[in-house]
Amino acid sequence: MCSTEAKHFSVDIDRHLNAYIPSNFVHRLPKPIARFLGYRDGPRQDIGNVLIAGWAFLGAFVGIITIEAVFMIPAIHDHGVPIVIASFGAAAILEYNTIESPLAQPRNIIIGHFLSAVIGISVTKLFSLNPNFENLQWVAGALACGLASAAMTLTKTIHPPAGATALLAAVDPQVEPLGWYLLPLVLLSTALMLVTSLLLNNIQRQYPTYWWTPADLARKDKPDDVEKNSSSKMSLNPKMQNAEEAEEPVIKITKDGVSVPDGICFAHEEMDILEVLHQRLGFGMLTLQEAAVQPRSTRASPSHCS
């Protein structure tokens, strides 16, 4: 298959979803809240890699220890959960260090881990139906990781640590027995890490870069609103307004007479009005011949009026 044919086999999920995703409203929130949700009213400042290293250390420490502390709560720990899901160690590097990477944005973190956990658990459950599951576990792990990678690619939610989540669901001796209980644990860990990321990364840096997509989510005008918007823009833009007026018929009264557009002539009653206007403008008396006047391309005379 040639490359020109292959490029047509493409799936852009955003083409269908973005029409239903609301525009970012963070900038409308009070500034203290908006700041810790990633909004800035000015350009980002470079703080240097020494401070970045310090914040990365603090973020990873706080993020992981928060998850561990929650997992040690008896209501959770009694289900035989590990002290932490290992894939979140890798997630901590992305979420507190390379925070500007597309792979570290909230959409990738949340949906990437969710899809990978669902795929990993599903594949494991399917393989566990075979009595010889232990000898096939390595295949289940590889398949789960591969499917998770493909799913994240098609949904634009690539998050490398999520691939480890899918793998752990199939092969890790502590994680695999959890079954579907792993899914809420993954979502809980994701939420805890995201909250700490918002709090710590926005003290001297900015996170996230975007919540859903860097593309503009502004809604296109509805067909019945186009005319309204066009007319409002015309009234606010003098140059465009003048251009529009230039297209309309214009009658000009000067000291030399009256200039009218092509094909327009005057009745005698209208001539009286023009004469009054001509005098009011200080141009003196207007004779019939002057008012018959100077059309733009042809000379029209009142005698032509019916």
Secondary structure as GFF3:
##gff-version 3
##sequence-region A 1 306
A	DSSP	alpha_helix	3	6	.	.	.	ID=ss1
A	DSSP	alpha_helix	14	17	.	.	.	ID=ss2
A	DSSP	three_ten_helix	26	28	.	.	.	ID=ss3
A	DSSP	alpha_helix	31	35	.	.	.	ID=ss4
A	DSSP	alpha_helix	49	71	.	.	.	ID=ss5
A	DSSP	alpha_helix	74	77	.	.	.	ID=ss6
A	DSSP	alpha_helix	87	96	.	.	.	ID=ss7
A	DSSP	three_ten_helix	102	104	.	.	.	ID=ss8
A	DSSP	alpha_helix	106	127	.	.	.	ID=ss9
A	DSSP	alpha_helix	133	154	.	.	.	ID=ss10
A	DSSP	alpha_helix	160	171	.	.	.	ID=ss11
A	DSSP	three_ten_helix	176	181	.	.	.	ID=ss12
A	DSSP	alpha_helix	182	201	.	.	.	ID=ss13
A	DSSP	alpha_helix	223	236	.	.	.	ID=ss14
A	DSSP	alpha_helix	238	246	.	.	.	ID=ss15
A	DSSP	beta_strand	252	254	.	.	.	ID=ss16
A	DSSP	beta_strand	257	259	.	.	.	ID=ss17
A	DSSP	alpha_helix	268	280	.	.	.	ID=ss18
A	DSSP	alpha_helix	288	292	.	.	.	ID=ss19
A	DSSP	three_ten_helix	302	304	.	.	.	ID=ss20
###
